[in-house]
Amino acid sequence: MLERCIQSIITQGIPDNEYEVIIVDDASATPPTWVTAAATNIKLITNSHSGPGGARNKGIENATGEYIMFVDADDYLLDNGEIQQCIDRLKRERPQILRYKYLVTKEKEKIHSKGKSKIRFSNTISGATFMEKNNLSGSPCIYFFKRELAIKKNIRFPENIFHEDEEFNTILHYHAQTLIDSNATLYCYCIRKGSTTANESKEFEKRRISDFIHIIERLHSFSEENNGKSNIIQARAIAHKLDMLTVDAILNMMYAGMSTKEIISKCKESFEPISLYPLRKAGYSLKYRIFRKMANNIFGMMLLRMILPSRKPAKK
């Protein structure tokens, strides 16, 4: 999988002197020392085991380029040529974030995506504006971002914790003054057995939910600390994100098989003290408004558990 990932990067047709590949080995049993032979611009860094967050932090700190793009070792970049149009836009407009799309496939499938003749790029907006108007994805693998932004604002991933990317993405978009969205499809996310996201053990789910709640609490603290510094769009954006994360936390509790009483008890214990439960009234979407009305009482929560799928849908 790592070889497939590397090959998908170095065969994009980008001159070697225009990019670098940093591979962070997070304390694997057999270090992949062979990777540096694949290309002259590949750097291998070893890291004491600190999870995806620690590995990504190492990448940020050791990168020398202007922009960073994360690619997980079991995923790959599509060979449709669309990355060059994104790079050209980065060179021309220098946004702090440029977002793109992804496809989902199974572990052994290989997607060959036909490239678009011309990519559509949005007008430049702030990251907070994007976060206010969209349900911001948790994946850090669907955008380029300026390394300088992460360094100057000291934005890093929490380490040794699940859902670390939710915190990083939120704070990065909160601070970004310039963002361009696009319909370019650059990334392929692979669903595979044995991956972190595919683990369905009860102990794993229990820890995942606990970590998710902890990340929400950390982001709420960030919001409170920046209350006097945020502009109106930033304030609305982070409120939107916190509300969506609370919804996701409730859904994860359902997918983990928690009872209605357990879910409501956990919501009152964890979210009520920080004013995130009962779910706040907001005009986000019809789906949110329906979910809010149902999740805020025991009978509605029972109905939600009956109509929602028993397993979490596979997505990034």
N, C-alpha and C positions, 0 to 999 in steps of 0.2 A: 504493500500500500504506500509506503514512504517513497519507494522508487517511482511508482506511478505518479505520485504527487509532484516529486521533483521534476520528472520528465515533462509533466504538463506545464511547468513554469518555464523551464529553460528552452522549450520548443515553441514559445510564443512569437519568436522572431524579433525580440527586442535585443538590441546590441548589448553585449556583456558589460560594457563600460557604463551603461545607463541604469543598471540595477544591481542589487546584491540579494543573495538568499541566505538568511540566517536560520539555521536549524538548531533548536534548543532540545537537547536530550535531557529529559526530566528523570534522571536516575534510572534508566532502563537497565535490565539485566545484561544486555549485550549492546554496548554503545555502537552506533552506526558509523564507525570510522570511515567506511567506504564512501560516504556521501561526498566528501571533498574532491574525489576523483571524477565526479560527474561533470563538474564545470569549474573554471578558475575563480568564479565569483561567489563560491559557496563557502560559508563559514560555519563550523560546528562548535557549539557551546554546550558544555556540560553544566547541569544544575542539580543541586540537592533537591530531593523530591518536595515540591511545593505546589503541585497541581497545575492545571492550565493557567491560572492567574499568575503564578510565579514564573512559568515558562514565557508567557507573553511579556511580562515585565522585563525579563532578561533581553528579549528581542528589542523592546523599545530602547532600553539603555545601551545596547550594543550597536544599534543601527546608526548608519552615517548618512542615509539618504534623506531627502526632504519629505517624502511621503512613506507611509507604512501601510501594508496590506497583509492581513493575517490569512493563512491557509492551514487548516488542520491537516495532520499527517495522513488521515484516512480519507480525505477529500481531494479534489483536484480542480484545476482551471479548465474551462472549456476551450476547444481548439477552433473557435469560430472567428477569430481575428478581431473581436470587438474591444479587446483590452487596449489596442493601439489608439482607437478613437477616444477612449477615456483618458489615456496618457496625454494625448494631444490637447484635450480640454484642460487637464491639470496644468500643463505647461503654459497655456494661453491665459487662463483666468486665475490660477493659483488659489482656489477655494480651500478652506480649512478641512472640509469634508466633501467627498464626491461619492454618492451612493450608487449601487448597481443591484441587479437582481440575481437570483440563484435558481437552480433546478434541483429536484430531489430524485435520487435513484437508489436502487438496491445495491448491496455490496459488490456483486460481481458483474453488474451491468456497466457498460461503457456508453456514454452518450456522446454523439457527434452532432453538435448543434449547428445548424446553418446560420451564419452570421447575417445580421441586418445590413442593408446597404448603407443606411444612415441612422445613427443613434439619435434619439430625442433627448435633449438635455433641458432641464427646467431653468427658469430664471434663478438668479442667486437670492437665497433667503438666509435667515439665521438658523442655526441648529435648533434653537428653542421654538421658532416658528414651525419647523417641521415636526418637532415632538408634540407641539400643541395640537396640530391638525391630524396627526397619524398615531396609530398604536405602534410605538417604536419597538422593533424586533429586538430580541435579546442577543442575537448573534453579532459578534464583532468582525465577522468574515464577509460582510456585504458592503463594505465601503473602504475607500482610501481616506486616510487622515494625515494631517501635517504633524510630523513628530514634534515640531516646535511647540504646538499647542499643548500636547501632553506633558512636555518637559516644563514649560513656563507655568502651567497651572497645577503641576505636580499631580497629574491624573494617572493613577495606577490601578491595576486589578487587585482586589483583596485576594490573599493567598490561602491555600488549603481550605477552601470553602466552595460549595456549589453555588451556581447562579452569580458567580463573580462578574460575568459579562454584563448583567443587568445594571450593576452599579457603574461600571466603566462607561458603557454606552450612554447612560443617562447623563452623567456628569460631563462627558465629552461634548454631547450635543447641547447641553445647557450653556457651555462656555463658547461654543463655536459661533463666530459672527458671520461666517460665510459658508453656505452649503449649496451644492448642486445635486439634484436628483436626476437619475437617468433610467431609461428602459434597457440599458445594456445588460446582457445576461452573461456573466463571467465565471460563475462559480457553480460547482456541482457538489452538493451535500449528499454523502452516502450513508444510508441506513444499514447498519451491520450488527450481527449478534456479537455480544461481548463488549460493545461500546458503553461508555458511561450513560448515555441517554437511553440505552436499551435495557439497562438493569432494572428489574421489576421486583427484587427481593423486598420483603417488608422492612428489614433494617435499613436498607438503602433508601427506600421511600421515606422512612421516618426522618433520616438525617437530611435528605433533600428538602423536605418541608420545613424542618427546623432552620436550615441554612437560608431558605427562601425568606422566611419571616425575619431572620436576622438582617438580610440585605435590605428588606423593606424598612426596617427600623433604622438602619444606617442612612438610607436615602432620606427618610423623614428628618433625621437629625441634620443632614446636609441642608435640607430645605429650611429648617428652622434657623440654622446658623447663618444662612444667606438671605434671610427674610428682609432685612433692611437694605440689602445690596441688589436684590433682584429687580429687574424691570417688570412691567405688568405681563409681558409675554413669557418671560422666564418663569414667573410665579405660576401662571396658568399651565405652562408646559409641564413643570414638575408635579403639579397637582394632578394633572391628567395621567402622567406616568404612574404615580403612586396609586391612583384609583384602579388603573388597569392591572398593576401588579397585585393588588389586593384581590381582584377578580381571579387572576391566574392562581393565586395561592389557594383560594377556595376551590377552584376547579381541580388543582393538584390533590387537595385533601379528598375530594370525591373519587378521583382516579385511584387513589391509594386505598380506597375501601373504608374510609372512616365513616362512622355513623353520623346521622344528622345532628344528634345531640353533641357528639364530639366536635364536629365542625363548628357549630355555633358557640360551644364553650371555648374553643381555641380562638375564634374570632373575637369574642368578648375579652379574653385574656390578653391577646396580643395586639389587636387592632383598635379596640374601643378606646384604650388609654391615649392613643395618638390620633383619635378622631377619624379613623379610616373605616370604622364599622360602628353602626350600620352604614352600608355603602352610601356615599354622598350623592345627593341629587345633582345631576349635571346633564346637560344636553349633548352628550357625546354622540351616541347612535341609538337607534331603536333597539338593537340587541342588548346594549348596556342597560337601557331603561327598563326593559323587561326583566333582565337578570337581576338588576338591583331590587325591584319590587318583590321578586320571588326569594332572593337570598336573604332579605332582611327580616324574614319571619320563619318559624319552624315548619309550617305547612308548605310554604313555597319551596323551602330548602329540600324537603322530602320529595316534592314533585320533581325538582331539578335532578335529584339523584336517580330518579326513575327514568327520566327521558334522555339523560346524557349518556354517551358511551362509557363502558366500564373501564376502558383503557385510554390513556392519553394519546391523541393523534400524533403521528410521527411528523415532526417539523423542526426546523432550526429556530 
